[in-house]
Amino acid sequence: MANAHIYQIFYNEQTRGQLDPGFTPLDNLSNQRPDWREYWPIRQFLFSRTMVEDDYYGFLSPKFKEKTKLSSEQVKEFIDRSGNDADVVIFSPFSDMSGLFLNVFEQGDFFRPGLLKATQDFVNLIGLDISIENMITDSRNTVFCNYFVAKPRFWTIWLEVSEKLFRIAETASGNCDLTNRLNSVFKRKKELVQLKVLILERVASLILATTKKFSTKAYSPFMLTRSHSQFRNFTLEAVVCDALKISFIEQNYAAYREAFLHLRQRVKEATKMDLPPA
């Protein structure tokens, strides 16, 4: 059986009451940097604790059950069934968001224009030769909300990349255009969120989609919750689009990518939503 240390973050008494007793509470009552959301307590943990090399570690928000419908028992059972072989075990909801977009950054940019460009500028600045626009993510490497558990070797890389984003966003001079964009505030549902948080939530997907270093095992996103957008009504299309992306990655046949874009265009026409062009 895999040894998993899964923490669930709480910020106040209300969020403490939302915790699953099967996870270990992670106290963030001081909430010193609310602008960084979950990253701040995760960062504090990773810098202050020593992790066991082959154990799994995860840090979930108090809304995990609401967003996935999964209990701690189901999470732990799936990790055990994964056989301790995967470096990263994913519990990512919103299969419509994952399937119907080429990658998680394109998806984020659809709802928050400027995210894709800011991410590209970020990876350029830290010396990564990656085209964010053309990157493909699928159900094997898509992580929303940081809903994953991983072994320390993955967390080490994740923290390295995240800290580079952190340092750019924390630039004291304030005259850096990217710094200003990362700290720009927008409204997500009823909450005010900064762009840096949305990019940070996609760092795991960025690493998994662009390196072959880490193996993954994903709980079927098609069994979890879908988004609250109009895209939730296109479950079959999301499944097919995900399969087409995987097939294109594995075999590099242009027909798979063209079929994905064609099917997505049909969804665009049906929803009358301005999806990215083919």
C-alpha positions in Angstrom: 0.0 0.0 0.0 1.2 3.5 -0.8 2.0 5.8 2.0 0.2 9.1 1.4 0.2 12.3 3.4 -2.7 14.3 2.2 -3.4 17.7 3.8 -6.5 19.9 3.5 -6.0 23.6 3.9 -8.4 25.7 6.0 -8.4 29.5 6.5 -11.2 30.1 9.1 -13.8 28.3 11.1 -16.1 28.0 8.1 -13.5 26.3 5.9 -12.4 24.2 8.9 -15.9 22.8 9.0 -15.7 21.8 5.3 -12.7 19.5 5.9 -12.8 15.7 5.3 -11.7 14.1 8.6 -9.8 11.5 6.5 -7.3 14.2 5.4 -4.8 16.0 7.7 -5.9 19.6 8.4 -3.3 22.2 7.3 -3.8 25.4 9.4 -3.6 28.6 7.5 -5.7 30.7 9.9 -3.0 33.4 9.9 -3.5 33.7 6.1 -0.5 36.0 5.9 -0.6 36.2 2.1 -4.2 35.7 0.9 -3.2 37.0 -2.6 -1.3 33.7 -3.1 -4.3 31.5 -2.0 -3.3 27.9 -1.5 0.3 28.4 -2.7 1.3 30.2 0.5 0.6 27.3 3.0 1.9 24.7 0.5 5.1 26.8 0.1 5.5 27.1 3.8 5.1 23.3 4.2 7.6 22.5 1.4 10.2 24.8 2.8 9.9 23.7 6.4 9.4 19.9 6.2 11.5 17.0 5.1 9.6 14.6 2.9 10.0 10.8 2.6 11.4 9.9 -0.8 8.8 7.4 -1.9 5.7 8.7 -0.1 3.0 10.7 -1.7 2.1 14.3 -0.6 -0.9 16.3 -1.5 -2.4 19.7 -0.5 -6.1 20.1 -1.2 -8.4 23.1 -0.8 -11.5 22.9 1.5 -13.7 22.8 -1.6 -12.2 19.4 -2.8 -15.3 17.4 -2.0 -17.6 20.0 -3.6 -15.5 20.1 -6.8 -14.8 16.4 -7.2 -17.5 14.6 -5.1 -14.6 12.4 -3.9 -14.1 11.4 -0.2 -10.8 10.8 1.4 -11.5 7.1 1.4 -12.0 7.1 -2.4 -8.8 9.1 -2.9 -6.7 6.8 -0.7 -8.2 3.7 -2.3 -7.3 5.0 -5.8 -3.8 5.8 -4.7 -3.4 2.3 -3.3 -4.8 0.8 -6.6 -2.3 2.8 -8.5 0.4 0.5 -7.1 2.8 3.2 -5.9 4.3 3.3 -9.4 3.2 6.7 -10.5 5.1 9.8 -9.6 1.9 11.9 -9.7 -1.7 10.8 -9.0 -4.3 13.2 -10.4 -7.8 14.0 -9.1 -8.8 16.7 -11.5 -12.4 17.6 -12.2 -13.9 19.6 -15.1 -13.4 17.2 -18.0 -15.3 19.6 -20.3 -12.7 22.3 -19.6 -9.9 19.8 -20.1 -11.2 18.1 -23.2 -12.6 20.9 -25.3 -9.5 23.1 -25.1 -6.1 22.4 -26.6 -4.4 23.0 -23.3 -5.2 24.4 -19.8 -3.6 27.8 -20.6 -5.8 28.2 -23.6 -8.8 27.3 -21.4 -7.7 29.8 -18.8 -7.2 32.5 -21.4 -10.7 32.0 -22.6 -12.1 33.0 -19.2 -9.3 35.4 -18.3 -7.8 37.0 -21.5 -4.1 37.7 -21.1 -3.3 34.5 -19.2 -1.8 32.7 -22.1 0.4 35.6 -23.1 1.6 36.2 -19.5 2.4 32.5 -19.2 4.4 32.6 -22.5 6.3 35.6 -21.2 7.0 33.9 -18.0 8.4 30.7 -19.5 10.5 32.8 -21.9 11.9 34.8 -19.0 13.0 31.7 -17.1 14.6 30.1 -20.2 12.1 27.4 -21.1 11.8 26.7 -24.8 8.0 26.0 -24.9 5.2 27.3 -27.1 2.3 27.6 -24.7 -0.1 28.3 -27.6 0.7 25.0 -29.3 1.2 22.8 -26.2 -1.4 20.0 -25.8 -2.7 18.8 -22.4 -5.1 15.9 -22.0 -6.6 13.8 -19.2 -3.3 12.1 -18.4 -1.6 15.4 -17.3 -4.3 18.0 -16.7 -4.4 19.3 -13.2 -7.0 21.9 -12.1 -7.1 23.4 -8.6 -3.8 21.6 -7.6 -5.8 18.5 -7.0 -3.0 16.0 -7.2 -0.6 14.0 -4.9 3.0 13.4 -5.8 6.3 12.1 -4.7 9.0 14.6 -3.5 10.9 14.4 -6.8 7.9 16.0 -8.5 7.3 18.5 -5.7 10.9 19.6 -6.0 10.5 20.6 -9.6 7.0 22.1 -9.0 8.4 24.3 -6.3 11.4 25.4 -8.4 9.1 26.6 -11.2 6.5 28.1 -8.8 9.2 30.0 -6.9 10.4 31.6 -10.2 6.9 32.8 -10.8 6.7 33.9 -7.1 9.9 36.0 -7.4 8.8 37.7 -10.6 5.4 38.6 -9.1 7.1 39.8 -5.9 9.5 42.2 -7.8 9.7 45.2 -5.5 10.4 47.8 -8.2 6.9 47.4 -9.7 8.2 48.6 -13.1 8.2 45.2 -14.7 5.3 44.8 -17.1 5.0 41.1 -16.4 5.0 41.7 -12.7 2.2 44.1 -13.0 0.2 41.7 -15.2 0.7 38.8 -12.7 -0.6 40.9 -9.9 -3.6 42.2 -11.9 -6.9 41.5 -10.1 -10.1 40.2 -11.6 -13.3 38.8 -10.3 -13.8 35.0 -10.4 -17.4 34.2 -9.3 -17.6 36.3 -6.1 -13.9 36.3 -5.3 -11.1 38.7 -6.3 -8.2 36.7 -7.7 -4.8 37.7 -9.2 -3.6 36.3 -12.5 -0.5 34.8 -10.8 -2.8 32.4 -9.0 -4.4 31.0 -12.2 -0.9 30.5 -13.7 0.3 28.8 -10.6 -2.6 26.4 -10.6 -1.4 25.3 -14.0 2.2 24.7 -13.2 1.7 21.0 -12.6 0.1 20.6 -16.0 3.0 22.6 -17.6 5.6 20.3 -16.1 3.8 17.1 -16.9 3.0 18.1 -20.5 6.5 19.2 -21.3 8.7 16.6 -19.7 8.9 12.8 -19.8 10.5 12.6 -16.3 7.3 11.8 -14.4 4.7 9.0 -14.7 1.1 9.8 -13.9 -2.1 8.0 -12.9 -5.3 10.0 -13.3 -8.7 9.3 -11.7 -11.1 9.4 -14.6 -12.1 13.1 -14.9 -15.3 11.9 -16.7 -16.5 10.4 -13.4 -16.0 13.7 -11.6 -17.8 17.0 -11.7 -18.0 19.2 -14.8 -17.8 23.0 -14.9 -20.8 25.3 -14.5 -20.4 26.7 -18.0 -22.3 25.8 -21.1 -19.6 23.4 -22.0 -20.8 21.0 -19.3 -23.6 19.9 -21.8 -21.0 18.4 -24.2 -19.8 15.4 -22.3 -19.5 13.1 -25.3 -17.6 15.8 -27.3 -15.2 16.3 -24.4 -14.5 12.6 -24.3 -13.9 12.4 -28.0 -11.7 15.6 -28.0 -9.6 14.2 -25.2 -9.1 10.9 -27.1 -8.2 12.8 -30.2 -5.5 14.9 -28.4 -4.0 11.7 -26.9 -4.0 10.0 -30.3 -2.3 13.0 -31.9 0.4 13.1 -29.2 1.0 9.4 -29.5 1.0 9.1 -33.3 1.4 12.7 -34.6 -1.2 12.2 -37.3 -2.4 15.7 -38.4 -5.9 14.2 -39.0 -6.3 13.8 -35.2 -5.6 17.4 -34.6 -7.8 18.5 -37.4 -10.7 16.3 -36.2 -10.3 17.9 -32.7 -10.5 21.4 -34.1 -13.5 20.5 -36.3 -15.4 19.0 -33.4 -14.6 21.9 -31.2 -15.9 24.3 -33.9 -19.2 22.4 -33.7 -19.3 23.0 -30.0 -18.6 26.7 -30.6 -21.5 27.0 -33.0 -23.8 25.1 -30.7 -23.0 27.3 -27.7 -22.5 30.5 -29.6 -19.4 31.0 -27.4 -16.3 32.5 -28.9 -13.9 29.6 -28.6 -10.4 30.0 -29.8 -10.2 29.8 -33.7 -9.2 26.6 -35.5 
